[in-house]
Amino acid sequence: MSYSKEQKKAVICHELGHWLIAQSLGYKVAEIKIKFNRVAQYCSHDAHANILPQPDFMYINDIYKYIDDRIVILCSGLISENFSELSKEIIKKDAQTLFSKTASDDYKKINELLLIARGIKFSGNISEDSERMQRNEIFQTCWGRAMNLVGENHENISKASEYIAIKAEKDNFCYRFYQKDLSQILSPD
């Protein structure tokens, strides 16, 4: 049994979301690698958007902005994959459920980054009682930014996922879509 075209498109939308939103935030991007694995009746995939951040921190606010952007980029994959089903406001518990289905690695990274962002944003006002509220405030802000950015680009992401799903037809083969190719595929023209 292989991935269906819709399942392939979901994986591709996820990686395109990371890649395109990272690019729109000014980060250098390289390729997207996608491999749909099939062994007997078992299916899995390996997929990765190669983003090349080059942070240059002079001030603590630069660090916070970088962390904030990274959370937005991580959220953008899941949002791109599930755009039509999501709302701008989502409680972190609901997001956790969504992330656990297809993006658990992204969610682990987000939680680690939220701890650091909280320490910066709420420095001097950290307590165990306020942790959940403070982390959720940062998460909601990042989720909202990601929803807006994906919303502005969703038509292109969807169209590009259709194209790439056709190209990535073979199982057990690693496909690479480089920056130049992706820029052409995602071009609104």
SVG drawing of the C-alpha trace seen along z (x, -y; Angstrom):
<svg xmlns="http://www.w3.org/2000/svg" viewBox="-12 -45 38 52">
<polyline fill="none" stroke="black" stroke-width="0.4" points="0.0,0.0 1.4,-3.4 0.6,-6.9 -2.4,-8.3 -2.1,-11.5 -3.8,-13.4 -1.5,-12.0 1.5,-13.0 0.1,-16.5 -0.3,-16.9 3.4,-16.0 4.5,-18.3 2.3,-21.2 3.8,-20.8 7.4,-21.1 6.5,-23.9 4.9,-25.8 8.2,-25.7 10.2,-26.6 8.1,-29.4 7.4,-31.1 11.1,-30.9 11.9,-32.6 9.3,-35.2 10.8,-36.0 14.1,-36.6 15.9,-33.4 18.1,-31.7 16.5,-28.5 17.9,-25.6 16.0,-22.5 13.1,-20.3 13.8,-16.6 10.9,-14.1 10.9,-10.4 7.8,-8.2 8.9,-4.8 7.0,-1.6 8.0,1.8 5.4,4.4 2.2,2.9 3.9,0.3 4.3,-3.3 6.3,-6.2 8.0,-9.3 11.1,-11.3 10.7,-15.0 12.8,-18.0 12.8,-21.7 16.4,-22.8 16.4,-26.3 19.8,-27.9 19.4,-30.5 22.4,-32.7 21.5,-34.5 23.5,-37.6 22.7,-38.7 23.7,-42.1 20.9,-42.5 18.6,-40.3 15.7,-41.5 17.5,-40.0 17.6,-36.6 13.9,-36.9 13.0,-37.8 14.9,-34.8 13.2,-32.5 9.8,-34.0 10.5,-33.5 11.6,-29.9 8.4,-29.1 6.4,-30.7 8.3,-28.7 7.7,-25.5 3.9,-26.2 3.7,-27.0 4.3,-23.4 1.3,-22.1 -0.8,-25.0 0.0,-24.6 -0.9,-20.9 -4.3,-21.6 -5.1,-25.1 -8.7,-24.7 -9.5,-23.0 -7.8,-25.5 -8.7,-28.7 -6.6,-31.6 -7.2,-31.0 -6.2,-27.6 -5.5,-26.5 -2.1,-24.9 -3.7,-21.6 -5.6,-21.4 -2.4,-22.3 -0.5,-19.5 -3.0,-17.0 -2.6,-18.2 1.2,-18.2 1.3,-14.7 -0.3,-13.3 2.1,-14.6 4.7,-17.0 5.8,-15.8 9.4,-16.8 8.3,-20.3 6.3,-20.4 9.3,-19.4 11.3,-22.2 8.5,-24.7 8.3,-23.8 12.0,-24.1 12.0,-27.5 8.9,-28.6 10.9,-28.1 13.7,-30.3 11.3,-33.0 9.4,-33.0 12.7,-33.6 13.4,-36.6 10.0,-38.1 8.9,-37.7 12.3,-38.1 11.9,-39.2 8.3,-37.9 8.8,-34.1 6.9,-31.8 5.5,-28.3 2.0,-29.7 2.4,-31.9 4.3,-29.5 1.4,-28.0 -0.2,-31.4 3.1,-33.1 4.1,-30.2 0.6,-30.2 0.7,-33.9 3.9,-33.6 2.5,-30.5 -0.7,-32.3 1.2,-35.3 3.4,-33.0 0.4,-30.8 -1.5,-33.9 1.5,-35.2 1.9,-31.8 -1.8,-31.6 -1.6,-35.1 1.6,-34.2 0.3,-30.8 -3.1,-32.4 -1.3,-34.9 0.5,-32.1 -1.8,-29.1 -3.0,-29.2 0.6,-29.0 1.4,-26.3 -1.6,-24.2 -0.8,-24.6 2.8,-23.7 1.9,-20.6 -0.2,-19.3 2.7,-19.8 5.3,-18.2 3.0,-15.3 2.9,-14.3 6.7,-14.6 7.2,-12.5 5.4,-9.5 7.9,-6.7 8.1,-5.1 11.5,-4.6 13.2,-7.4 14.5,-10.6 13.2,-13.7 15.0,-17.0 13.5,-20.2 16.1,-23.0 15.6,-26.7 15.6,-27.8 13.0,-25.1 10.8,-25.8 10.8,-29.6 9.6,-28.9 7.0,-26.4 5.7,-28.8 5.7,-31.8 2.2,-33.3 2.5,-33.7"/>
</svg>
